[in-house]
Amino acid sequence: AFYVHGFGTKAKIFGGLFMGGIGQDDNMEGLSIIVQNFASVHIYSGSFQGEMEVGKGSNIIFYGCFLQYGAMITGEFVDGTQLDVVVKTKNDGRVSLIAVS
C-alpha cells in the first residue's frame, strides 16, 4: 500500500500500479492507498488493485471523468486509464471528483 500521513502532506500520482497486500488463499485483501491525519492525495492516473481508505480530515482527489455510487468510484482518467475502486471514508475523510477533459 501507498501510505500518506500527516498534516499538510500532499502526494500526486500520475501513473503506476498500486496494489494492496495478498492475504490468505491468495486473495487481494489489502488497501492500495491509505490517507490519514489531514493529508491529501491527488490522482491523475494509475491502476489500483485493492480498496482505498481516507480518514481523519484527509482527502483523495480524482482528476478525470468519474461517477460515485456510495463507496464505489468508476470512470476514466484523462489518459484513458479506467478506474473501478472502492474508497472507504472514516473520521471526516473526503473523496473529491474533479472533471477534467
LINVENDA-V428065 format. One record per residue. PHI is phi in whole degrees, 0 to 359 (none if undefined). PSI is psi as a letter, one per 20 degrees, with the letter a starting at -180 (999 if undefined). Layout:
((PHI,PSI) (PHI,PSI))
This chain:
((none,q) (264,p) (246,p) (243,p) (215,p) (119,q) (306,p) (81,i) (288,p) (229,p) (237,q) (241,p) (245,p) (249,j) (152,r) (114,r) (247,p) (242,o) (238,p) (283,r) (287,q) (264,p) (261,b) (302,q) (60,k) (59,k) (271,p) (286,o) (240,i) (271,r) (273,q) (276,h) (224,p) (231,p) (235,p) (221,q) (56,l) (67,k) (265,r) (220,q) (233,p) (254,o) (246,o) (258,h) (187,r) (138,r) (243,p) (231,o) (246,o) (119,q) (294,r) (246,q) (222,p) (232,p) (216,r) (40,m) (72,j) (265,r) (215,p) (247,p) (243,p) (256,p) (248,o) (155,b) (236,o) (227,q) (236,q) (239,p) (240,n) (63,d) (269,i) (272,p) (249,p) (222,q) (156,b) (217,p) (284,r) (303,h) (280,j) (94,i) (293,p) (278,q) (226,p) (219,o) (212,q) (265,p) (242,o) (275,p) (243,q) (206,q) (50,l) (68,k) (289,q) (230,q) (240,p) (241,p) (247,o) (252,o) (286,p) (223,p) (242,999))
